[in-house]
Amino acid sequence: METAKKHIKKSLLSEGRVVSTAMDKTLVMLVEARKTHPKFKKIVRRTVKMKVHDERNECQVGDRILAIETRPLSREKRHRLFKIVEKAK
């Protein structure tokens, strides 16, 4: 008997900083996570770059944004812009 596998989303909302807006309707977001190392008890920074769909090209480099996970939009895009938290100065 087969059991149905549930699709579990890794993170529904991701907060990060925009590092590139060179592509049309796409931006690159840098997400930083800080975790304590289990053995050495030092805080380690992990960074992930992800491509986010920006329909209206409204973000600029340096903005802090929220991205939500969605269906695959292209080969590398799995998130879309949810909200701009803070505009760059």
C-alpha positions, 0 to 999 in steps of 0.5 A: 500500500502506497502512502501519499507524500505531502509537499512540504514547503521549506519556508513560506516567507523569506526576508532578505536584501536585494543584491541585483535587479539586472534582469527583467521582472527578476531580482536576486535576493540574499537571505542570511541565517545566523545559527550557533555551531553545535560543537564550537558554540560560535555564531555562523552566518549562512547566506543563500541567493535566490531569484525572485519574480518582481512583476512590476520591476519596483525593487531597487538594490538595497531594498529589504523585501519579503518573498513568498514561495510559489510554483516554479516560474522558470528554471531557477525562480521559485519565489515571488515578491510579497512585500517591500519592507524597507526601501533603500536610502 
